[in-house]
Amino acid sequence: MKNRPVCLIIMDGYGLDKPSQINAISIAKKPNLDRILLNMALKL
């Protein structure tokens, strides 16, 4: 197995909820985090 860089990101207090106009996280422009969550996150 090849050694690869790893990044541990702890986002304490960062909540994910359904997108809506009152959800600041869902309406924010965050392309890098969106890409990470779409492609790499939650793979345990």
PyMOL Python script that loads the backbone (N, CA, C, O; Angstrom):
from pymol import cmd

cmd.read_pdbstr("""\
ATOM      1  N   MET A   1       0.824  -1.167   0.000  1.00  0.00           N
ATOM      2  CA  MET A   1       0.000   0.000   0.000  1.00  0.00           C
ATOM      3  C   MET A   1       0.877   1.242   0.000  1.00  0.00           C
ATOM      4  O   MET A   1       1.824   1.347   0.780  1.00  0.00           O
ATOM      5  N   LYS A   2       0.555   2.176  -0.878  1.00  0.00           N
ATOM      6  CA  LYS A   2       1.330   3.397  -1.002  1.00  0.00           C
ATOM      7  C   LYS A   2       0.932   4.408   0.076  1.00  0.00           C
ATOM      8  O   LYS A   2      -0.253   4.612   0.342  1.00  0.00           O
ATOM      9  N   ASN A   3       1.936   5.037   0.692  1.00  0.00           N
ATOM     10  CA  ASN A   3       1.658   6.083   1.671  1.00  0.00           C
ATOM     11  C   ASN A   3       1.159   7.330   0.958  1.00  0.00           C
ATOM     12  O   ASN A   3       1.754   7.781  -0.021  1.00  0.00           O
ATOM     13  N   ARG A   4       0.057   7.884   1.459  1.00  0.00           N
ATOM     14  CA  ARG A   4      -0.520   9.088   0.881  1.00  0.00           C
ATOM     15  C   ARG A   4      -0.768  10.107   1.980  1.00  0.00           C
ATOM     16  O   ARG A   4      -0.968   9.734   3.136  1.00  0.00           O
ATOM     17  N   PRO A   5      -0.758  11.389   1.634  1.00  0.00           N
ATOM     18  CA  PRO A   5      -1.043  12.404   2.634  1.00  0.00           C
ATOM     19  C   PRO A   5      -2.469  12.252   3.175  1.00  0.00           C
ATOM     20  O   PRO A   5      -3.389  11.874   2.449  1.00  0.00           O
ATOM     21  N   VAL A   6      -2.625  12.549   4.434  1.00  0.00           N
ATOM     22  CA  VAL A   6      -3.922  12.469   5.092  1.00  0.00           C
ATOM     23  C   VAL A   6      -4.169  13.767   5.827  1.00  0.00           C
ATOM     24  O   VAL A   6      -3.248  14.366   6.383  1.00  0.00           O
ATOM     25  N   CYS A   7      -5.414  14.196   5.826  1.00  0.00           N
ATOM     26  CA  CYS A   7      -5.784  15.421   6.534  1.00  0.00           C
ATOM     27  C   CYS A   7      -6.974  15.107   7.426  1.00  0.00           C
ATOM     28  O   CYS A   7      -8.004  14.634   6.944  1.00  0.00           O
ATOM     29  N   LEU A   8      -6.844  15.365   8.715  1.00  0.00           N
ATOM     30  CA  LEU A   8      -7.943  15.195   9.662  1.00  0.00           C
ATOM     31  C   LEU A   8      -8.525  16.569   9.935  1.00  0.00           C
ATOM     32  O   LEU A   8      -7.833  17.455  10.436  1.00  0.00           O
ATOM     33  N   ILE A   9      -9.789  16.743   9.609  1.00  0.00           N
ATOM     34  CA  ILE A   9     -10.458  18.026   9.806  1.00  0.00           C
ATOM     35  C   ILE A   9     -11.528  17.844  10.872  1.00  0.00           C
ATOM     36  O   ILE A   9     -12.462  17.062  10.696  1.00  0.00           O
ATOM     37  N   ILE A  10     -11.391  18.561  11.969  1.00  0.00           N
ATOM     38  CA  ILE A  10     -12.379  18.520  13.044  1.00  0.00           C
ATOM     39  C   ILE A  10     -13.147  19.835  13.009  1.00  0.00           C
ATOM     40  O   ILE A  10     -12.590  20.905  13.258  1.00  0.00           O
ATOM     41  N   MET A  11     -14.410  19.736  12.701  1.00  0.00           N
ATOM     42  CA  MET A  11     -15.238  20.934  12.578  1.00  0.00           C
ATOM     43  C   MET A  11     -16.288  20.908  13.686  1.00  0.00           C
ATOM     44  O   MET A  11     -17.476  20.707  13.431  1.00  0.00           O
ATOM     45  N   ASP A  12     -15.836  21.113  14.899  1.00  0.00           N
ATOM     46  CA  ASP A  12     -16.717  21.080  16.058  1.00  0.00           C
ATOM     47  C   ASP A  12     -17.742  22.207  15.974  1.00  0.00           C
ATOM     48  O   ASP A  12     -17.377  23.370  15.799  1.00  0.00           O
ATOM     49  N   GLY A  13     -18.997  21.871  16.095  1.00  0.00           N
ATOM     50  CA  GLY A  13     -20.055  22.867  16.044  1.00  0.00           C
ATOM     51  C   GLY A  13     -20.571  23.170  14.658  1.00  0.00           C
ATOM     52  O   GLY A  13     -21.505  23.958  14.507  1.00  0.00           O
ATOM     53  N   TYR A  14     -19.990  22.566  13.650  1.00  0.00           N
ATOM     54  CA  TYR A  14     -20.409  22.783  12.267  1.00  0.00           C
ATOM     55  C   TYR A  14     -21.544  21.816  11.975  1.00  0.00           C
ATOM     56  O   TYR A  14     -21.325  20.606  11.918  1.00  0.00           O
ATOM     57  N   GLY A  15     -22.742  22.325  11.792  1.00  0.00           N
ATOM     58  CA  GLY A  15     -23.896  21.450  11.593  1.00  0.00           C
ATOM     59  C   GLY A  15     -24.313  21.370  10.145  1.00  0.00           C
ATOM     60  O   GLY A  15     -24.269  22.369   9.427  1.00  0.00           O
ATOM     61  N   LEU A  16     -24.716  20.193   9.711  1.00  0.00           N
ATOM     62  CA  LEU A  16     -25.231  20.004   8.356  1.00  0.00           C
ATOM     63  C   LEU A  16     -26.721  19.712   8.454  1.00  0.00           C
ATOM     64  O   LEU A  16     -27.140  18.803   9.171  1.00  0.00           O
ATOM     65  N   ASP A  17     -27.512  20.485   7.732  1.00  0.00           N
ATOM     66  CA  ASP A  17     -28.958  20.338   7.747  1.00  0.00           C
ATOM     67  C   ASP A  17     -29.473  20.499   6.325  1.00  0.00           C
ATOM     68  O   ASP A  17     -28.695  20.745   5.403  1.00  0.00           O
ATOM     69  N   LYS A  18     -30.745  20.365   6.151  1.00  0.00           N
ATOM     70  CA  LYS A  18     -31.350  20.525   4.830  1.00  0.00           C
ATOM     71  C   LYS A  18     -31.113  21.951   4.332  1.00  0.00           C
ATOM     72  O   LYS A  18     -31.184  22.900   5.113  1.00  0.00           O
ATOM     73  N   PRO A  19     -30.833  22.105   3.047  1.00  0.00           N
ATOM     74  CA  PRO A  19     -30.648  23.453   2.499  1.00  0.00           C
ATOM     75  C   PRO A  19     -31.917  24.290   2.628  1.00  0.00           C
ATOM     76  O   PRO A  19     -33.022  23.805   2.383  1.00  0.00           O
ATOM     77  N   SER A  20     -31.744  25.537   3.012  1.00  0.00           N
ATOM     78  CA  SER A  20     -32.862  26.478   3.084  1.00  0.00           C
ATOM     79  C   SER A  20     -32.307  27.894   3.091  1.00  0.00           C
ATOM     80  O   SER A  20     -31.099  28.092   3.222  1.00  0.00           O
ATOM     81  N   GLN A  21     -33.173  28.862   2.954  1.00  0.00           N
ATOM     82  CA  GLN A  21     -32.760  30.266   2.933  1.00  0.00           C
ATOM     83  C   GLN A  21     -32.287  30.756   4.298  1.00  0.00           C
ATOM     84  O   GLN A  21     -31.604  31.777   4.376  1.00  0.00           O
ATOM     85  N   ILE A  22     -32.629  30.059   5.365  1.00  0.00           N
ATOM     86  CA  ILE A  22     -32.192  30.476   6.702  1.00  0.00           C
ATOM     87  C   ILE A  22     -30.991  29.662   7.206  1.00  0.00           C
ATOM     88  O   ILE A  22     -30.525  29.865   8.328  1.00  0.00           O
ATOM     89  N   ASN A  23     -30.503  28.757   6.384  1.00  0.00           N
ATOM     90  CA  ASN A  23     -29.349  27.937   6.745  1.00  0.00           C
ATOM     91  C   ASN A  23     -28.100  28.568   6.126  1.00  0.00           C
ATOM     92  O   ASN A  23     -27.825  28.390   4.940  1.00  0.00           O
ATOM     93  N   ALA A  24     -27.349  29.308   6.948  1.00  0.00           N
ATOM     94  CA  ALA A  24     -26.182  30.044   6.452  1.00  0.00           C
ATOM     95  C   ALA A  24     -25.139  29.125   5.830  1.00  0.00           C
ATOM     96  O   ALA A  24     -24.480  29.508   4.863  1.00  0.00           O
ATOM     97  N   ILE A  25     -24.980  27.946   6.358  1.00  0.00           N
ATOM     98  CA  ILE A  25     -23.976  27.018   5.828  1.00  0.00           C
ATOM     99  C   ILE A  25     -24.368  26.552   4.427  1.00  0.00           C
ATOM    100  O   ILE A  25     -23.514  26.452   3.546  1.00  0.00           O
ATOM    101  N   SER A  26     -25.638  26.270   4.218  1.00  0.00           N
ATOM    102  CA  SER A  26     -26.050  25.753   2.901  1.00  0.00           C
ATOM    103  C   SER A  26     -26.014  26.825   1.816  1.00  0.00           C
ATOM    104  O   SER A  26     -25.828  26.497   0.645  1.00  0.00           O
ATOM    105  N   ILE A  27     -26.187  28.107   2.176  1.00  0.00           N
ATOM    106  CA  ILE A  27     -26.182  29.149   1.149  1.00  0.00           C
ATOM    107  C   ILE A  27     -24.812  29.806   0.966  1.00  0.00           C
ATOM    108  O   ILE A  27     -24.630  30.613   0.055  1.00  0.00           O
ATOM    109  N   ALA A  28     -23.855  29.467   1.819  1.00  0.00           N
ATOM    110  CA  ALA A  28     -22.510  30.038   1.696  1.00  0.00           C
ATOM    111  C   ALA A  28     -21.802  29.480   0.463  1.00  0.00           C
ATOM    112  O   ALA A  28     -22.070  28.357   0.036  1.00  0.00           O
ATOM    113  N   LYS A  29     -20.910  30.265  -0.093  1.00  0.00           N
ATOM    114  CA  LYS A  29     -20.078  29.807  -1.211  1.00  0.00           C
ATOM    115  C   LYS A  29     -18.841  29.159  -0.624  1.00  0.00           C
ATOM    116  O   LYS A  29     -17.964  29.841  -0.096  1.00  0.00           O
ATOM    117  N   LYS A  30     -18.772  27.848  -0.717  1.00  0.00           N
ATOM    118  CA  LYS A  30     -17.679  27.062  -0.142  1.00  0.00           C
ATOM    119  C   LYS A  30     -17.327  25.906  -1.080  1.00  0.00           C
ATOM    120  O   LYS A  30     -17.560  24.746  -0.737  1.00  0.00           O
ATOM    121  N   PRO A  31     -16.773  26.201  -2.248  1.00  0.00           N
ATOM    122  CA  PRO A  31     -16.548  25.163  -3.258  1.00  0.00           C
ATOM    123  C   PRO A  31     -15.614  24.047  -2.801  1.00  0.00           C
ATOM    124  O   PRO A  31     -15.830  22.887  -3.151  1.00  0.00           O
ATOM    125  N   ASN A  32     -14.597  24.369  -2.037  1.00  0.00           N
ATOM    126  CA  ASN A  32     -13.666  23.320  -1.610  1.00  0.00           C
ATOM    127  C   ASN A  32     -14.320  22.365  -0.625  1.00  0.00           C
ATOM    128  O   ASN A  32     -14.171  21.149  -0.747  1.00  0.00           O
ATOM    129  N   LEU A  33     -15.039  22.904   0.345  1.00  0.00           N
ATOM    130  CA  LEU A  33     -15.717  22.041   1.306  1.00  0.00           C
ATOM    131  C   LEU A  33     -16.809  21.224   0.631  1.00  0.00           C
ATOM    132  O   LEU A  33     -16.981  20.046   0.946  1.00  0.00           O
ATOM    133  N   ASP A  34     -17.552  21.831  -0.293  1.00  0.00           N
ATOM    134  CA  ASP A  34     -18.579  21.080  -1.023  1.00  0.00           C
ATOM    135  C   ASP A  34     -17.964  19.915  -1.789  1.00  0.00           C
ATOM    136  O   ASP A  34     -18.525  18.819  -1.810  1.00  0.00           O
ATOM    137  N   ARG A  35     -16.814  20.147  -2.418  1.00  0.00           N
ATOM    138  CA  ARG A  35     -16.132  19.080  -3.162  1.00  0.00           C
ATOM    139  C   ARG A  35     -15.677  17.969  -2.228  1.00  0.00           C
ATOM    140  O   ARG A  35     -15.813  16.787  -2.545  1.00  0.00           O
ATOM    141  N   ILE A  36     -15.138  18.347  -1.079  1.00  0.00           N
ATOM    142  CA  ILE A  36     -14.684  17.345  -0.110  1.00  0.00           C
ATOM    143  C   ILE A  36     -15.857  16.516   0.389  1.00  0.00           C
ATOM    144  O   ILE A  36     -15.775  15.288   0.435  1.00  0.00           O
ATOM    145  N   LEU A  37     -16.940  17.171   0.760  1.00  0.00           N
ATOM    146  CA  LEU A  37     -18.099  16.440   1.269  1.00  0.00           C
ATOM    147  C   LEU A  37     -18.714  15.540   0.208  1.00  0.00           C
ATOM    148  O   LEU A  37     -19.201  14.454   0.521  1.00  0.00           O
ATOM    149  N   LEU A  38     -18.695  15.980  -1.031  1.00  0.00           N
ATOM    150  CA  LEU A  38     -19.269  15.189  -2.109  1.00  0.00           C
ATOM    151  C   LEU A  38     -18.409  13.966  -2.442  1.00  0.00           C
ATOM    152  O   LEU A  38     -18.944  12.887  -2.698  1.00  0.00           O
ATOM    153  N   ASN A  39     -17.085  14.124  -2.440  1.00  0.00           N
ATOM    154  CA  ASN A  39     -16.203  13.070  -2.939  1.00  0.00           C
ATOM    155  C   ASN A  39     -15.488  12.241  -1.880  1.00  0.00           C
ATOM    156  O   ASN A  39     -15.143  11.087  -2.133  1.00  0.00           O
ATOM    157  N   MET A  40     -15.262  12.804  -0.708  1.00  0.00           N
ATOM    158  CA  MET A  40     -14.355  12.123   0.213  1.00  0.00           C
ATOM    159  C   MET A  40     -14.895  11.898   1.613  1.00  0.00           C
ATOM    160  O   MET A  40     -14.424  10.995   2.305  1.00  0.00           O
ATOM    161  N   ALA A  41     -15.841  12.665   2.047  1.00  0.00           N
ATOM    162  CA  ALA A  41     -16.264  12.602   3.434  1.00  0.00           C
ATOM    163  C   ALA A  41     -17.172  11.414   3.704  1.00  0.00           C
ATOM    164  O   ALA A  41     -17.779  10.847   2.795  1.00  0.00           O
ATOM    165  N   LEU A  42     -17.247  11.064   4.945  1.00  0.00           N
ATOM    166  CA  LEU A  42     -18.146  10.016   5.444  1.00  0.00           C
ATOM    167  C   LEU A  42     -17.859   8.641   4.866  1.00  0.00           C
ATOM    168  O   LEU A  42     -18.760   7.812   4.746  1.00  0.00           O
ATOM    169  N   LYS A  43     -16.619   8.402   4.512  1.00  0.00           N
ATOM    170  CA  LYS A  43     -16.225   7.074   4.043  1.00  0.00           C
ATOM    171  C   LYS A  43     -15.436   6.402   5.158  1.00  0.00           C
ATOM    172  O   LYS A  43     -14.212   6.515   5.232  1.00  0.00           O
ATOM    173  N   LEU A  44     -16.153   5.710   6.010  1.00  0.00           N
ATOM    174  CA  LEU A  44     -15.516   5.043   7.152  1.00  0.00           C
ATOM    175  C   LEU A  44     -15.325   3.580   6.876  1.00  0.00           C
ATOM    176  O   LEU A  44     -14.804   2.855   7.723  1.00  0.00           O
TER     177      LEU A  44
END
""", "prot")
cmd.dss("prot")
cmd.show_as("cartoon", "prot")
cmd.util.cbc("prot")
cmd.orient("prot")
